[in-house]
Amino acid sequence: MANQAILGQTTFHVGDTVGVHYKLIEKEKVAGKAKREVKEELRERIQVFEGIVLAIRGEGANKSFTVRKIGAAAIGVERIFPLNSPWIKKITVKKKSQVRRAKLYYLRGKTGKEAGNLKRSEKKINEEKK
């Protein structure tokens, strides 16, 4: 079982709160100058999906990780990202947590503060800064 993943210089573990910066391509229909003329424009932007890493699975090129965040109206949203996707621009680690499980699927049944209260590992953060 994989408990950590490395993307570039960033190492993150299961239980960490991460921000995944990924590229979105959107198509927009724009009215042209002439009547009934419709043009399509492509727009690229980077969106951040911030949440807790529930699981890391796979090996090598097949490695992927699951991130869960609490969205609007306290609804949980999960996304599975392939680690070596060209759409992922960077991953930032917001909080480090110390967990005793490889998969944190039990967080799916919790809501509100319960879902985000993992044991924060201040010692780990201080050691990595040195």
C-alpha positions as CSV (number, residue, x, y, z in Angstrom):
1,M,0.0,0.0,0.0
2,A,1.2,3.5,-0.8
3,N,1.1,5.9,2.0
4,Q,2.9,8.8,0.3
5,A,3.2,10.2,-3.1
6,I,5.8,12.6,-4.7
7,L,5.0,15.1,-7.5
8,G,8.1,17.1,-8.4
9,Q,9.5,18.4,-5.2
10,T,6.3,18.0,-3.2
11,T,5.8,14.9,-1.0
12,F,2.4,14.3,0.6
13,H,0.9,11.6,2.7
14,V,-2.6,10.2,3.5
15,G,-4.4,12.5,5.9
16,D,-2.7,15.7,4.6
17,T,-4.7,18.7,3.5
18,V,-3.6,19.5,0.0
19,G,-4.5,22.0,-2.7
20,V,-4.4,20.4,-6.2
21,H,-4.0,23.0,-8.9
22,Y,-5.3,21.6,-12.2
23,K,-6.0,23.1,-15.6
24,L,-9.5,23.4,-16.9
25,I,-10.4,24.1,-20.6
26,E,-13.8,25.7,-21.1
27,K,-15.7,26.2,-24.3
28,E,-17.8,29.3,-24.5
29,K,-20.3,30.3,-27.1
30,V,-19.9,34.0,-28.0
31,A,-22.2,36.0,-30.2
32,G,-20.5,37.4,-33.3
33,K,-20.9,40.7,-35.1
34,A,-23.3,39.4,-37.7
35,K,-26.8,38.2,-36.9
36,R,-27.0,34.6,-35.9
37,E,-23.3,34.2,-35.9
38,V,-22.0,32.1,-33.0
39,K,-18.3,31.6,-32.3
40,E,-16.8,29.2,-29.8
41,E,-13.9,30.4,-27.7
42,L,-11.6,28.1,-25.7
43,R,-10.5,29.4,-22.3
44,E,-7.9,27.9,-20.0
45,R,-7.8,28.5,-16.3
46,I,-6.4,26.9,-13.2
47,Q,-8.7,25.8,-10.5
48,V,-7.7,24.6,-7.0
49,F,-9.4,21.6,-5.3
50,E,-8.5,21.7,-1.6
51,G,-9.2,18.8,0.7
52,I,-8.0,15.9,2.7
53,V,-6.1,13.0,1.0
54,L,-8.2,9.9,1.7
55,A,-6.2,7.3,-0.2
56,I,-3.1,6.8,-2.4
57,R,-3.1,3.8,-4.6
58,G,-1.2,2.2,-7.4
59,E,2.4,2.0,-8.4
60,G,4.6,3.8,-10.8
61,A,2.6,5.4,-13.7
62,N,-0.7,4.0,-12.3
63,K,-0.5,5.9,-9.0
64,S,-3.5,7.9,-8.1
65,F,-4.9,9.7,-5.1
66,T,-8.3,10.6,-3.7
67,V,-9.1,14.0,-2.3
68,R,-12.2,14.8,-0.4
69,K,-13.5,18.3,0.5
70,I,-16.7,19.6,2.1
71,G,-18.6,21.6,-0.5
72,A,-21.6,23.9,-0.3
73,A,-24.4,22.8,2.0
74,A,-22.0,20.4,3.8
75,I,-22.0,18.0,1.0
76,G,-18.8,15.9,0.6
77,V,-17.1,16.0,-2.8
78,E,-14.4,13.5,-3.7
79,R,-12.1,13.5,-6.7
80,I,-9.6,10.9,-7.9
81,F,-6.5,12.4,-9.6
82,P,-3.9,10.4,-11.5
83,L,-0.6,11.4,-10.1
84,N,1.2,11.9,-13.5
85,S,-1.6,13.7,-15.2
86,P,-0.6,16.6,-17.5
87,W,-3.6,18.6,-16.2
88,I,-2.1,18.8,-12.6
89,K,0.1,21.9,-12.5
90,K,1.2,21.6,-8.8
91,I,0.2,20.3,-5.4
92,T,0.6,22.4,-2.3
93,V,0.5,20.9,1.2
94,K,-1.6,23.1,3.5
95,K,-1.6,20.9,6.7
96,K,0.2,17.8,7.7
97,S,-1.7,15.2,9.8
98,Q,-0.6,12.1,11.6
99,V,-2.9,9.2,10.9
100,R,-2.8,5.5,11.7
101,R,-4.7,4.2,8.7
102,A,-3.6,3.8,5.1
103,K,-7.1,4.6,3.8
104,L,-9.4,7.2,5.5
105,Y,-12.7,6.0,4.2
106,Y,-14.3,6.4,7.6
107,L,-14.3,10.2,7.0
108,R,-17.1,9.7,4.5
109,G,-19.6,9.1,7.4
110,K,-18.5,12.2,9.3
111,T,-19.8,15.8,8.7
112,G,-18.7,19.2,9.7
113,K,-15.7,19.6,12.0
114,E,-15.5,15.8,12.7
115,A,-14.5,15.3,9.1
116,G,-11.6,17.7,9.2
117,N,-10.3,17.1,12.7
118,L,-7.3,14.9,12.2
119,K,-4.4,14.8,14.6
120,R,-2.0,17.6,13.4
121,S,1.6,16.7,13.5
122,E,3.5,19.8,14.5
123,K,6.6,17.8,15.0
124,K,6.7,16.6,11.4
125,I,6.1,20.1,10.1
126,N,9.0,21.5,12.2
127,E,11.4,18.7,11.1
128,E,10.7,19.3,7.4
129,K,11.4,23.0,7.7
130,K,14.9,22.4,9.0
